[in-house]
Amino acid sequence: MIRRTLFTLLLAATLHAEDLPPAQQILAFARAQLPKQPIRMNGTLKERAPNGFVKKELTVEMDLNWGADPATATYRIRDEKSGFTADGGTGFQCLEIQWLPSGPDFDYSENGADVTNFNPNAEIAGLGVTWADLSFSFLWTQQAETLKTDKKLGRDCYVISVPRGNNRLLLWIEQETGRVFGAKEDTPAGNMVKEIKVVSVKEFDKLWMVKDLDIIKPLENGRTSLRIENVEAVEK
């Protein structure tokens, strides 16, 4: 009787998983909700100690053109307080991305010098946030799996699993709107490495884009926040 019950539960779970939309369809729907016109964003990345003290602050500039063919984006990171700029010091970083059908093409530089062997899952200045987190490159991944449905912030979401090295990144994508409602990175043992919380979004003509994020690393009791102060559409 116990064996039959376990088999029935396993079969039900399998059938349910097969009824879910494939991950690529869900990710394509999420990408389709991004603004098509070029967008420019400016803000800050702040690493905070457990007591709230700001340990490090970097300025962020983003030029996003998801409506281009192929979609493109440029990210610039500076440490203004330390005086690092594009023509001095070592604190200026720039990433240009093209999302080609074969996969993303990265052009990364530090202080104007090209860097080879770029890793999009590398942390930005040790802040706990990666280039893949900042650029939402996981929406273009070719390796993903739909795991289940779940509630997030009271909304019905699909849970998508994306490989991240030896770990996996779980995405909560709202079924109705395609918005990313949050994410978390787990180890193979199921321990949470970090959680990405969407604090606010910006809408353009009923399309969406994430505006503010919190990245929480419970094992280190750390928190990094992305806050965007200015968002504007750029004339083509």
Wavefront OBJ file of the C-alpha trace (Angstrom):
o trace
v 0.000 0.000 0.000
v 2.811 2.393 0.920
v 4.665 1.576 -2.309
v 1.528 2.195 -4.357
v 0.946 5.544 -2.642
v 4.525 6.641 -3.267
v 4.295 5.586 -6.913
v 1.037 7.510 -7.333
v 2.560 10.646 -5.841
v 5.640 10.339 -8.036
v 3.526 9.810 -11.149
v 1.351 12.805 -10.312
v 4.432 14.999 -9.851
v 5.847 13.783 -13.171
v 2.641 14.460 -15.056
v 2.387 17.885 -13.484
v 5.937 18.755 -14.533
v 5.228 17.609 -18.104
v 2.182 19.892 -18.228
v 4.269 22.979 -17.456
v 5.490 25.223 -20.301
v 9.123 24.651 -21.310
v 11.645 26.990 -19.726
v 12.651 28.567 -23.047
v 9.036 29.555 -23.713
v 8.740 31.199 -20.281
v 12.073 33.016 -20.629
v 11.113 34.248 -24.117
v 7.844 35.588 -22.678
v 9.787 37.392 -19.924
v 12.170 38.940 -22.487
v 9.220 40.068 -24.602
v 8.018 42.231 -21.707
v 11.240 44.282 -21.590
v 11.083 47.825 -23.047
v 11.916 47.975 -26.739
v 13.178 51.566 -26.802
v 16.738 52.345 -25.649
v 16.946 53.058 -21.912
v 19.616 54.839 -19.862
v 19.848 54.208 -16.109
v 22.108 55.646 -13.411
v 22.406 54.553 -9.805
v 24.577 53.042 -7.083
v 25.686 49.668 -5.771
v 26.143 49.688 -1.992
v 27.584 46.916 0.163
v 26.309 47.112 3.740
v 27.613 45.595 6.959
v 25.142 43.785 9.286
v 24.731 47.052 11.253
v 23.764 48.935 8.079
v 27.112 50.706 7.636
v 27.990 51.256 3.969
v 31.274 49.429 3.394
v 31.588 50.179 -0.302
v 29.715 52.301 -2.814
v 30.045 52.233 -6.600
v 28.249 54.203 -9.290
v 26.483 52.294 -12.049
v 25.627 53.450 -15.554
v 23.578 51.294 -17.917
v 22.696 51.763 -21.571
v 20.112 49.138 -22.503
v 18.756 48.439 -25.968
v 16.767 45.225 -25.686
v 14.762 46.118 -28.781
v 17.824 46.014 -31.038
v 18.625 42.993 -33.188
v 20.565 41.569 -31.485
v 19.720 42.983 -28.044
v 22.614 44.957 -26.551
v 23.584 46.471 -23.216
v 26.541 48.390 -21.774
v 27.352 48.564 -18.044
v 29.913 50.915 -16.483
v 31.025 50.662 -12.851
v 33.098 53.344 -11.083
v 34.377 54.019 -7.581
v 33.948 57.783 -7.519
v 34.923 58.214 -3.860
v 38.351 56.700 -4.428
v 38.844 58.800 -7.514
v 38.876 55.887 -9.945
v 37.725 57.024 -13.368
v 37.942 55.809 -16.922
v 41.351 57.451 -17.415
v 43.001 56.729 -14.066
v 43.262 54.049 -11.383
v 42.005 50.477 -11.606
v 38.409 50.846 -10.453
v 36.657 51.497 -13.768
v 34.952 48.447 -15.291
v 32.926 48.249 -18.479
v 30.914 45.371 -19.897
v 29.302 45.353 -23.333
v 26.925 42.489 -24.182
v 25.293 41.327 -27.388
v 22.743 38.528 -27.038
v 23.306 36.516 -30.208
v 21.262 33.422 -31.195
v 24.326 31.315 -30.349
v 24.588 32.896 -26.891
v 25.804 36.116 -25.258
v 28.942 37.835 -26.554
v 30.830 39.681 -23.800
v 33.350 42.500 -24.272
v 34.826 43.330 -20.855
v 37.477 45.881 -19.935
v 39.068 47.349 -16.827
v 40.311 50.921 -17.046
v 40.161 50.770 -20.836
v 42.183 47.555 -21.160
v 40.452 44.499 -22.601
v 40.278 41.486 -20.281
v 40.163 37.954 -21.680
v 38.525 34.894 -20.098
v 35.664 36.993 -18.756
v 33.352 35.164 -16.346
v 29.809 36.636 -16.137
v 29.317 34.837 -12.807
v 32.258 36.669 -11.231
v 31.396 39.142 -8.480
v 31.658 42.854 -9.189
v 34.335 44.302 -6.882
v 33.576 41.630 -4.279
v 30.085 43.031 -3.652
v 28.256 39.706 -3.882
v 26.436 40.725 -7.079
v 27.660 39.255 -10.371
v 27.597 40.644 -13.882
v 24.965 38.022 -14.723
v 22.807 39.293 -11.833
v 23.176 42.923 -12.879
v 22.453 42.280 -16.561
v 19.733 39.632 -16.031
v 21.639 37.521 -18.570
v 19.894 34.437 -17.192
v 16.820 35.456 -19.211
v 18.789 34.547 -22.356
v 20.215 31.237 -21.109
v 19.916 28.202 -23.362
v 20.134 25.810 -20.418
v 17.095 26.035 -18.186
v 14.372 23.822 -16.759
v 10.850 24.498 -15.547
v 10.611 22.957 -12.076
v 7.169 23.822 -10.747
v 4.643 26.546 -10.022
v 4.812 28.528 -6.806
v 3.496 31.635 -5.079
v 5.763 34.689 -4.765
v 4.476 37.879 -3.191
v 0.998 36.383 -3.534
v 1.296 35.937 -7.311
v 1.338 32.720 -9.375
v 4.845 32.105 -10.710
v 6.827 29.534 -12.656
v 10.063 28.417 -11.005
v 12.904 28.105 -13.518
v 16.245 26.451 -12.726
v 19.353 27.850 -14.445
v 22.838 26.303 -14.021
v 25.424 28.559 -12.368
v 28.736 26.732 -12.156
v 28.217 23.890 -9.701
v 25.218 25.712 -8.237
v 21.822 26.551 -9.649
v 19.864 29.788 -9.857
v 16.109 29.553 -9.248
v 13.950 32.221 -10.904
v 10.372 33.118 -9.968
v 8.659 34.458 -13.110
v 5.058 35.600 -12.819
v 2.765 33.594 -15.064
v 0.527 36.476 -16.152
v 3.040 39.277 -16.775
v 6.394 37.541 -17.285
v 7.990 39.693 -14.590
v 10.891 38.338 -12.567
v 9.681 38.383 -8.976
v 12.887 37.132 -7.380
v 15.708 34.623 -7.529
v 17.999 32.620 -5.307
v 21.209 30.678 -5.809
v 21.547 27.273 -4.143
v 24.458 24.858 -3.744
v 24.059 21.176 -4.757
v 23.410 20.469 -1.065
v 20.490 22.904 -1.079
v 22.180 25.680 0.917
v 21.254 29.193 -0.194
v 24.239 31.196 -1.414
v 22.266 34.373 -1.996
v 18.801 35.728 -2.598
v 17.954 38.402 -5.159
v 14.954 40.462 -4.097
v 13.186 42.744 -6.553
v 12.471 45.925 -4.604
v 10.824 47.946 -7.379
v 10.202 47.942 -11.135
v 9.804 50.660 -13.747
v 7.102 50.511 -16.417
v 7.345 51.874 -19.958
v 4.116 51.687 -21.987
v 2.925 48.698 -19.913
v 6.289 46.939 -20.336
v 8.518 46.362 -17.319
v 12.086 46.418 -16.159
v 13.632 45.819 -12.756
v 14.733 49.076 -11.146
v 15.964 48.309 -7.608
v 17.410 45.086 -6.179
v 18.621 43.715 -2.858
v 21.181 40.893 -2.931
v 21.307 39.033 0.401
v 24.078 36.559 1.313
v 22.896 34.815 4.513
v 26.049 32.735 5.046
v 28.091 35.949 5.217
v 25.335 38.062 6.775
v 25.899 40.487 3.922
v 23.654 42.667 1.801
v 24.236 44.625 -1.395
v 21.656 47.026 -2.783
v 21.194 48.370 -6.293
v 19.325 51.651 -6.324
v 18.529 53.454 -9.578
v 18.141 57.219 -9.224
v 17.482 58.077 -12.871
v 15.753 56.214 -15.699
v 15.124 57.768 -19.084
v 14.167 56.686 -22.562
v 16.781 57.606 -25.145
v 15.743 58.926 -28.541
v 16.827 56.666 -31.385
l 1 2 3 4 5 6 7 8 9 10 11 12 13 14 15 16 17 18 19 20 21 22 23 24 25 26 27 28 29 30 31 32 33 34 35 36 37 38 39 40 41 42 43 44 45 46 47 48 49 50 51 52 53 54 55 56 57 58 59 60 61 62 63 64 65 66 67 68 69 70 71 72 73 74 75 76 77 78 79 80 81 82 83 84 85 86 87 88 89 90 91 92 93 94 95 96 97 98 99 100 101 102 103 104 105 106 107 108 109 110 111 112 113 114 115 116 117 118 119 120 121 122 123 124 125 126 127 128 129 130 131 132 133 134 135 136 137 138 139 140 141 142 143 144 145 146 147 148 149 150 151 152 153 154 155 156 157 158 159 160 161 162 163 164 165 166 167 168 169 170 171 172 173 174 175 176 177 178 179 180 181 182 183 184 185 186 187 188 189 190 191 192 193 194 195 196 197 198 199 200 201 202 203 204 205 206 207 208 209 210 211 212 213 214 215 216 217 218 219 220 221 222 223 224 225 226 227 228 229 230 231 232 233 234 235 236
